[in-house]
């Protein structure tokens, strides 16, 4: 493909992403399947352009007069991100072959007229409606948090399953496969590999054997903070894909069995539960999979019996925007309000399962206070029998490094902890820990 044809393809992919809810990665894969003439270098160049545009979409749309179509965003990126001159951009828009059509007068005017002073949200690279939330939460650091959140692709973190392998063994296997490997700073079971070029982790023998799983270090950390113990009853209330289910199982057992404990993975979508089964089998973990209703039905037998209920609640996923920048531009304030109401309802349902003296842990992968502190506040107001537990009191898990204990004590605010790309080099996570009165 010519450079011009790659630009036209990137614009088409961007339009497809904007028209649906699929991840950009899935849209790119579908495009590659439908256009097999494109070689690996072509697909890589197109993907690079697509992600570059998605991360700077607010600024590029501003430059192009509010236009959000793929063509306009690509043109804006050539000017603002690549620094090409108007003449160079026009040469790539000659209308030849499979390349894009020539620039219109309006398009030429937008890239020659100068940007002017950018509004704060444009300069930060965030959707406009979340800026006030960031300012209130992070104060003077809000732009640092925003830039880190929308930075280029994050590394890939792995969690070693110490029931099947040691950290040293997995590290050696990854290096033998030609990967650059480092140890994560907070999780004693974490390894990190670069995301560029994209490694095929799932093709490795160690992955197939259940020796390690792909899991962001922040996600590992919140599992360790939960404090699941051997011989206890643990409920993963919103199990989703099961990554944290496996982390909780690891805390319950360490190497070997679960020592008589009971692990329950629950979700409102049966397909998600079924997708957990092969992960559990690969990891050598036993868990009961329970389909629950929208009003919490299905777990009545556990009411007041669980030692730990872990609620990885539905959220905007804003903490993962560095991995999925397209989601930033799909989110609306109305959706955040709906998710907040759902979170409060779920917490109320989950709290019924906790036995006196038991623990409830609330987690999101969100950066927004509306989904984090506001939901925690609402739960506390409605459930005075749950007392907040200081994060400083739950940092003793052996899976946390000494550096983690020191850093998280600094980042915590009482019973609440925020992790972010800027503060911890993890995805954005929020955790709040509670204990039910005996």
N, C-alpha and C positions, 0 to 999 in steps of 0.2 A: 504494500500500500504506500501511496505517496504521503508526505507530511500533510498535504491538504485533505486527502481522503481520511486520514486519521482524525483530523479536526471535525469533519462532517460526521464521522461515526461517533465521536465523543458527544457532539451536540445531540445526536439521536438517542444515545444512551441516557443522557441527562433528562431528556424529555420523557423517556420511559420511566425513569425513577420518579419524576415528579407526578406522573399520572397514576401511580399505585402506591402500595405500602410495602412492597418487597424491599429487602436490603439491597443496597447498591451492588454488593458482591454477587447476589443472585441474578440481578438484572444483567450484570456484565457477563456472567457465565452463560445465560440464555442467549445473549447477543453473539458470543463466541460460537455457540452450538449452531446458531442459525446462519452464521457467516464463516464457514470453515476455510474460506480462502485466506482469512486473516491469520498470519503466522504468529508465533509466540511473541516476537518483538513488537508486532503491531498491537496485539492485545495488551501488552505491558504498557506501551505508549498511550494507548487509549485510556486504560485504567488510571494511569498517572494523571492524565489531564482531567478525568472525571473527578477524582478525589481532590485534586488541587482546586477545582472549581467549587466543589461542595463545601470545602473548608472556608472558602472566601466568598461564599454566595451572597451574603448581605452586602459586602463592599462592591462586588461586581454588578449586582442588580442596581445599586445606587449609581454607579458610574454610567450604566446603560439606561438611565432614566426610569428606573423602576421595572424594566423588563425582566422576566424570569425564565424565558424560554432558553433552551440549550444553546441555540446559535448566539444569542446576545451574550450569554454568560461566557461562552468560549472566546468571543471577540474581546470582551472585557478582560479576560484572563491573559490574553496575548499582550495586551497593552499594559495592564497594571501589575501582573505577576511576572511576565517574561521580559517586560521592558522593550518590546519590539516597537519600531517606528511605524507610523501610519503606512508608509510605503511597503514595509516588510509584511504588514498585515494584509494589505491589498494584494500583494503577490501571492499570498496563500488563499485568497478569495477571488481567484481569476475565473471561476466557473468552469474550469476544465475538468473533464473526466468525472470522477466521483467526488471532486472537491466541492466546497461550498460556493454558492453564488456570490457575485461581487457585492461589496458593501453598498448599502444605500446611503443617501445624503445624510439621513438622520444618524445612522451608525457611525459614519465618518465624523460627524459633528460631535458625537458623544466622546470619542476617544481623542479629539483634538481640543476640546473645550476646557480641559482641566477638571480636577475633581472638586476643588473648593474645600472648605473645612468639613471634615466628615463628622456626622453625629457620633456620640459616644458609643452607641450600640453597633454602628457600622465599623468603627475603628477596632472595637473589641472582638468583632466577628460573631456576635451572638444575636439571636432573634430579639427584636426590640422589647417584647413584653417580659423577658426574664431579667432585664438589666437592673431594674429596681430591686428585685429579689437578691441579685448578686451584690449590689451595693450595700443593702441592709445586712446581709450575712457576712460578707468579707471585708467591708469597710474599704480602706485605702488599697487593699490587696486585690480588689475585685477584678481589675484588668489583668493582673498576673494570673489569677485563677482562670479567667476567660481564655487568655491566650494559650495556656497550657492545656486546657480542655479541648481546644480546637486545633492543637498542634498536629503535625504529621503522625502517621500511624504509630500506635503504641507497640512495644515489644510483645512477644508471646510468652506468657508465664505457664509453667507446668507445676503440678503438685505430685510429688512422689508418693506412691502407695507403699508405705513402709511395712505392710504386711507381705509384700511380694519382692521388694528390692530395697537396697539402701540408696541414699543420696549419691554416694560415690559411684555405685554401680550404674545408675541411670546417667549420671554426668559422663562417665566413661563411654557409655553406649552412644550418647548424643554426639560426643566428640568424634567417635569412630565413624559416625554417619556424615561427618564433615561439617557439623554445625558449630557455631561459636556459642559457647555456653558460659553463663555466670550464675552465681548463687544470689538469690533474692535477699534483700537486707532485713526483712521483717519475719518471714516464714522460714523455719528451719527445714522445711520440706519443699521449698520452692526453688526452681531453676528457671532461668530466663534465656530466651534465644531471640535474635533479631527477627523482625517480621519482613525484612527486605534482604535478599529475595525471599518470597514466601516459601517457607519450608513445609513439606508434606508430612506433618507430625503423625497423622493417623496411619500412614503407611509403614511406620517403624514397628519392628517386632516387639519392642518393649511396650508400645502403646497397645498393640493387639493382645498382649499377654496381661494387661492390666497393671503394669508396673508404674504407670504415670498417666495423668489426665491433664488436659488443657484447662487451666483455671487461673484467672487474674489473681495476683498476690493479694489484692484487697479483698477479694471473695474468700480466699483462704483465711485471711486474718479474722473476718467476722465469724467464721466457723470456729476458730480457736477461742475467740472471746466468749462464745456461747457457753463453753465449759461443760460440754457433754461428758458424762462419766460412765465407766463400766458398770454394768448391772442395773442401769436405770431405764426408765421409759422416756423416749425422746420422740417428739412429733415434729416433722418438717411440714409445716401447715400449708405452705404454697410451694410445693416441691419443684414445679416447672420442669426444667431439663434434668434435674437430679444432681447437678454438680455439688451443691452444698449438702445434699443428702449423703453423698460419699464422704465429704469432709467431716460431717457429724459422726458418721460411722467410724471414721478413723480415730476421732477423739474418744469414742466409746470403747475402743479396743486396743489401739496400737497394734503392734505385730501380733497376729493370732486371731482368736475368736472375739466375739462381742461380749464375752464373759457374762452370759445370761441376760444381757440387756435386751430391750425391745425397741426397734426403730420403726417408725411409721412415716411413710411418705404419702402425703395427701394433696389432692388437687381437684379443681372443679372440671378439668378437661381430661377425659379418659385417654385420649391420644398421647398427651404428655406423659401420663403415667406409664403407658405401654412403651414409650420411647426410653424410659428409665431402665427397663428390664435388662436389655443387653449391657448397659453400663454396670449395673449391679453384678451381673454374672461375670463380666470381665474382671471386675475388681475383687471378686470373691466375697461380696457383701450380701447379707440377708436382710430384707426389710419387707414389711407389710405395705402393700400399695392400696390406698383407700380413696375411692371417688367420693367427694363430698358435694353436697348441694349448695346452691347459691346462698342459702340461709344457714349454712354450717352443718346441716344434717349429715349423718353417716359416721360420726365419731362419738355418739352418745355414750358408748361403753367406756370411753376414756375420760369423760367429764370428771374433773377433780382428781385425776389419777396420774397425770404426766409430771415427771420431774423437770422436764424442759420442753417448752414449745417454742420453736424457732419460726418466726414469721418473716420470710423474705417476700415482702408485699409487692403486688403489682405497682408499677410506677412509670414515670415518663422515660426512664432509662437515660436521663440526661448525663449521668455519670459516665456513660460509655460513648459520648459524642466524639471522642478522639478516635474511636474505632468505627463508628457509624455516624458520620457528620450529616448524612441525609436526614436523620431523624430530627435534628435540630429545627429544620425548616418545615417539618410536618406538624410539629407540636403547636397547640393553641392554649391560651389561658383557660378556656372553657374545659378542655380535656384535663388540665391539671386540677381544676376544681372537682371534676367528677372523680378523678383518681383519689384525691384527698378524702372525699366522702366514702369511697370504697375501702380505703385503708382503715379508716376509723371503724367501719362496720366489721371488717375482718379481724381487727385487733380485739374488738369486743367478743366476737365468736371464739377466737383462739384462747382468750383469757379464761374461758369457762373450763378448758381442759386442764389447766395448771392446778396441781394439788397445793394445799397449804405448805408454805416453805419452798415451793417449786419456783422455777425461773421462766420468765417470758422474755424473749429477745426479739426486738423489732429492727428489721434491716431493709434498706432500699439501696438501689444503685442510682440514686438521684442526687443532684446538686441543689435542688430547690427547697427552700424552707417550707413552702406550702405542703410539700410531701414528706418532709422530715420533722422539723421541730413542731410545726402546726399540728400534724397528726399525732405526735407524741403528747403534745399538750392536751389535745382533746381526749385521748385515752386516759391520761392521768386524772383529768377532771371528772370523768365518768366512772373511774375505777379506783377509788381511794384505798381499796384493800391491796393494791399493788404499790410497793415502794420502790423508787428508783435506786439502783445499785451503782455506786461509783465505779467508773471504768478502771480506776486505779486498783480496785479490789478484784478485778477479773483478768489481770495481766500475768497471772502465774502459769498459764498453760505452757507445757514444755515445748510446744510447737512454735512458740514466739521467741525470737532472739532477744538478747539483752538490749540490743539497739532498739528493737521494737518497744520494749517496756519503757525505755527512757523517752522515746519520741512520742508514743501515744499518750503518755502521762502529760506531755506538753500540749498535745492537740485536743485532749478530752476536755469536755465541759461537764463536770459532774458525771451523770449517768449516760452521757451522750458523747459519741465520737464521730468526727468527720474525717474521711480520707479523700484525697483528691490528687489529680496529676501534679499539681503545683506543690502540695504539702508533703506528699508521700510517694510520688511517682507510681501511683496505682490508678485504677479507674476511680471515679467518684463513688464513695459509699458513705452511708449514715447508719449508725447503730445506736440503739438505746436498750438498756438492760433493766429488767424489773424482777422483783421477788414478791410472791404473794404472801400476805400476812399469814402466819401459822394459826 
